[in-house]
Amino acid sequence: MRASAEATRTAARHLGNEAGHADITGWAWALVACFALTQSRHEAALTAAQAGQGAAGRQRVGCN
């Protein structure tokens, strides 16, 4: 299941980048942060969350 989730996230990030769709790109980074949090990789979660903020700008995205 993890491999499928990662493949979906990677595809979403690439498609979001290509389409210039900030909320999809930000959502893909939010998934990275969520995956890292569930694995107690807090530094990686913070880095991914910051990347998502940079990508999404003022769009609201998250793993809720």
C-alpha positions in Angstrom: 0.0 0.0 0.0 2.8 2.4 0.8 4.3 2.0 -2.7 0.9 2.8 -4.3 0.5 5.9 -2.1 3.9 7.1 -2.9 3.4 6.6 -6.7 0.1 8.5 -6.5 1.7 11.4 -4.6 4.6 11.6 -7.0 2.2 11.6 -10.0 0.1 14.3 -8.4 3.1 16.5 -7.7 4.4 16.2 -11.3 0.9 16.9 -12.7 0.4 19.8 -10.4 3.8 21.2 -11.4 3.1 20.8 -15.1 -0.4 22.3 -14.9 0.7 25.1 -12.6 -1.9 24.0 -10.1 -0.6 25.2 -6.7 -3.1 23.4 -4.5 -2.4 20.0 -6.1 1.4 20.5 -5.7 0.9 21.7 -2.1 -1.3 18.7 -1.4 1.4 16.3 -2.7 3.9 17.9 -0.3 1.4 17.7 2.5 1.3 13.9 1.9 5.1 13.7 2.3 4.8 15.6 5.6 2.0 13.2 6.8 4.0 10.1 5.8 7.0 11.5 7.6 5.0 12.2 10.7 3.6 8.7 10.9 7.1 7.4 10.8 8.4 9.9 13.5 10.6 11.6 11.0 9.9 15.1 12.3 12.7 17.0 10.5 11.5 15.5 7.2 7.9 16.4 8.0 8.9 20.0 8.7 10.9 20.2 5.5 8.1 18.8 3.4 5.5 21.1 5.1 7.6 24.1 4.3 8.0 23.0 0.7 4.2 22.6 0.5 3.7 26.1 1.9 6.1 27.4 -0.8 4.3 25.5 -3.5 0.7 26.2 -2.5 1.2 29.8 -1.4 -2.1 30.9 0.2 -4.0 27.8 -0.8 -5.2 25.6 2.1 -4.0 22.0 1.8 -3.3 19.3 4.4 -3.7 15.7 5.5 -6.9 16.0 7.5 
